[in-house]
Amino acid sequence: AVRPGTPHAFLLTDQQIVDEGFLVFINDLLASGNIPELFTREELDTVLSSLRKQAKAANVADTREGLTQFFTDKLRRNLHVILCHSPVGEALRVRARKFPAIVSGTVMDQFHSWPRDALVHVALRFIRDLDLPSAELHSALAEHMASVHLSVDPANQRFYEVERRHNYTTPKSFLELIDFYKSFLVGKRLDIDKNIERLRRGLGTLEETRVKVEGLREDLREKMVKVDEQKAAVDLLIEQVAKASAVAEEESRIANDENERANEAAEEASSIQKKADEELSEALPAMERAREAVKCLTKPAIQELKALGKPPAECMEVTKAVLIMRGELKNTDWKASQKMMNDPGKFLDQVRAFDAENMTQETVALIEPIISQPFFNFEVMKGKSLAAAYLANWVVNIVAYNNIYRKVKPLMDAFAQATESRQKAEAALAVVQERVKELNERLAKLNAKMQDADEEKGRVLAEAEECQLKLDLAERLVNGLADENTRWTASVDQLENSKVTVIGDAMLASAFVSYVGAFTSPFRVSLIEVQLQRNKTS
């Protein structure tokens, strides 16, 4: 305000005076344009030095007193102090007595009541930014605010006459009404929007729950179909398992019977074989002695025997016995014997390969009288001919083996038959056991399949029960909140309608808060009734 020379205004309201000491500085500033001890000497010298050029241009003496006066004059010219005080109460009068410059150093402007047109224009100026359904509503609202403000003055007069108490209604009260109405209306609209949003969220949740309930019903129907299918499948598998078990048990019984028969046949064969082996063991030494006798035969010995022109009668009896064993029953003379031994090697091979087991009983009957003669043994015959002695020993042992073998043969036949029976039983048993094995494997697969199906049925049934539980809870919730759904829907409609009615409701509440606080209860009721009647007529 001093160095640049820019005009400034210092505005101070009575509400800002929190300490009466503020007015001491204001009083000095208004009275002399100077506040003592505001600057130190050094600070003041700095300020005056900065004004030296301006003072010289204004033909002011370059002295401390001249520069100080130039500073004060310029401050008075560019700095204007504006004090705003309410006329209500004793505060202004008391301060005027204590600080006289407040009155003597100022020009007092007193603001009187605004006319109706001014009130309407001011209200329109401040509420034109409000979001209202129509422009006409702005004008109607401004007219109503003016009417409310003006209607309080008669009430103030009646209030003074009755209660002997003053109540002042100033333009500031009107501005406070406008400001409070705007903030109150915005707040109420926010509350309405929040309540609508909250209710709509609740309605949306109810709708989502209803949709989920329908979905749960459909899921439950599908799961119950699956449960019935799984139950039918398990029942079918149980039936199949029962049939397969019965077949397997029957086959197992047959297998046990076959096993018993096979064991019996094996035991019989073993018993027969043991008995045959015992009896045959008596013949085996004779056969072994016959083989030893044949082993002792040599080609030279056979050749020597064959070369005899007139052999001893004993040797001829030995060769005769050999011819009979070979099946020659008619011609058994020495020439036939020599012919038999014509090829010693071949003859020995035939002797070695002789089938003692298949020698007939007739042959044995023809030979036994020969071998029963006293000389027909190895010890006697070796004195006649070594080859004849060995052949005699071979014939005796072959006949002895055959006699024992013929006794054992029935046992061996019985053993063969028993062995065959055992093999057939074992074969039948193997077939039945394979069948039982296949049936058991099939039964095991059916049991596993049935167990899997039963587990699946249990799982699906558990899911169905869980779904049923959720459905029951959801239906209870939906049914329990059905009335709430209706009430919330109606509340949303009411709140939507209240977006329009809140404009007037907020106006009535704002007028009540702004003006009737100082009145007693009868005056408050009277003012409210007047406003309600005015709202109905307007």
WONOR-V523752 format. One line per field, one symbol per residue. phi: phi as a letter, one per 40 degrees, with the letter a starting at -180 (. if undefined). A space follows every 50 residues. Layout:
# WONOR-V523752
phi: ???
This chain:
# WONOR-V523752
phi: .bccgccbbbbbccccccaccdcccccccccbgbbdfcbccccccccccc ccccccccgcccbccccccccccccccbbbcbbbbcccgcccccccccbc cccccbbcbbcccccdccccccccccbccccbdacccdcccccccccccc ccdccccccccccfbcbbbbdcccccdccccccccccccccccccccccc ccccccccccccccccccdccccccccccccccccccccccccccccccc cccccccccccccccccccccccccccccccccccccccccccccccbcd cccccccccbccccccccccccccccgcbccbcccccccccdbdccdccc cccccccccccccccccdccccccccacccccccaccccccccccccccc ccccccccddcccccccccccccccccccccccccccccccccccccccc ccccccccccccccccccccccccccccccccccdccccccccccccccc ccccccccccccccbcccccdccccccccccccccccc
